[in-house]
Amino acid sequence: MPIFPRPIPVLTALTLAACALGGCSSVNQKLSAGMADTIPAWAGGLPADAPPRAGTPEYDKFMQERERKRLMPAAERGDDAKPAAPAQNATH
């Protein structure tokens, strides 16, 4: 049976590696929310017309404006109430 000469340094190294790996998950969770907004749309990021993220002041303003437009009659809404494009007849 082989005798392992230094179990404490090996266990310490494994413990530090496990803590470092566990720390990566919490850092990535916090960074991913901010980094997702900086990715351009052509690379798979948010499109320019995407609504703001929930929980921000911009989101509250967006939702108030959306509710205001919802309560308006359709004729007064402006550009948002465009008629649907005429359907093109498909050739089968």
C-alpha positions in Angstrom: 0.0 0.0 0.0 1.6 3.3 -1.1 1.9 6.0 1.5 1.0 9.5 0.4 3.5 11.8 1.9 1.7 15.2 1.8 -2.1 14.9 2.0 -2.7 18.4 3.5 -1.2 20.4 0.6 -3.1 18.3 -1.9 -6.4 18.7 0.0 -5.7 22.4 0.3 -5.1 22.8 -3.4 -8.3 20.8 -4.2 -10.3 22.9 -1.8 -9.0 26.2 -3.3 -9.8 24.9 -6.8 -13.3 24.0 -5.8 -13.9 27.4 -4.2 -12.5 29.2 -7.2 -14.8 27.2 -9.5 -17.8 27.9 -7.2 -16.9 31.6 -7.3 -17.1 31.7 -11.0 -20.8 30.9 -11.1 -21.7 33.9 -8.9 -19.5 36.2 -10.8 -20.9 35.1 -14.2 -24.5 35.5 -12.9 -23.8 39.1 -12.1 -21.8 39.9 -15.2 -24.1 38.2 -17.7 -27.0 40.6 -17.1 -24.8 43.6 -18.0 -22.8 41.9 -20.7 -25.9 40.8 -22.6 -26.9 44.4 -23.3 -23.5 45.2 -24.8 -23.6 42.4 -27.5 -24.5 43.8 -30.9 -27.7 42.6 -32.5 -25.8 41.1 -35.5 -23.9 38.9 -33.0 -27.1 37.6 -31.3 -27.7 40.4 -28.8 -30.9 42.3 -28.2 -32.5 44.0 -31.2 -32.8 47.8 -31.1 -36.6 47.7 -30.6 -36.5 45.4 -27.6 -38.3 46.7 -24.5 -36.1 47.6 -21.4 -35.4 45.1 -18.8 -37.9 44.6 -16.0 -37.0 46.3 -12.7 -35.4 49.4 -14.2 -36.9 52.9 -14.3 -37.0 52.8 -18.1 -39.2 49.6 -17.9 -41.7 51.4 -15.6 -42.0 54.3 -18.1 -42.3 51.9 -21.0 -45.1 50.0 -19.2 -47.0 53.3 -18.3 -46.7 54.4 -22.0 -47.9 51.0 -23.2 -50.9 51.1 -20.8 -51.7 54.7 -21.9 -51.7 53.6 -25.6 -53.8 50.6 -24.8 -56.5 52.7 -23.3 -56.6 55.1 -26.3 -59.1 54.5 -29.1 -57.4 52.7 -32.1 -57.9 55.8 -34.4 -55.9 58.0 -32.1 -52.9 55.7 -31.5 -50.9 56.9 -34.5 -48.2 54.8 -36.1 -48.6 51.8 -33.8 -52.0 50.9 -35.3 -51.0 50.3 -38.9 -53.3 48.2 -41.1 -52.1 44.7 -42.0 -50.5 44.3 -45.3 -52.7 42.7 -47.9 -52.3 39.0 -48.2 -50.7 37.8 -51.4 -52.3 34.8 -53.0 -50.0 31.9 -53.0 -49.7 29.9 -56.2 -49.9 26.2 -55.4 
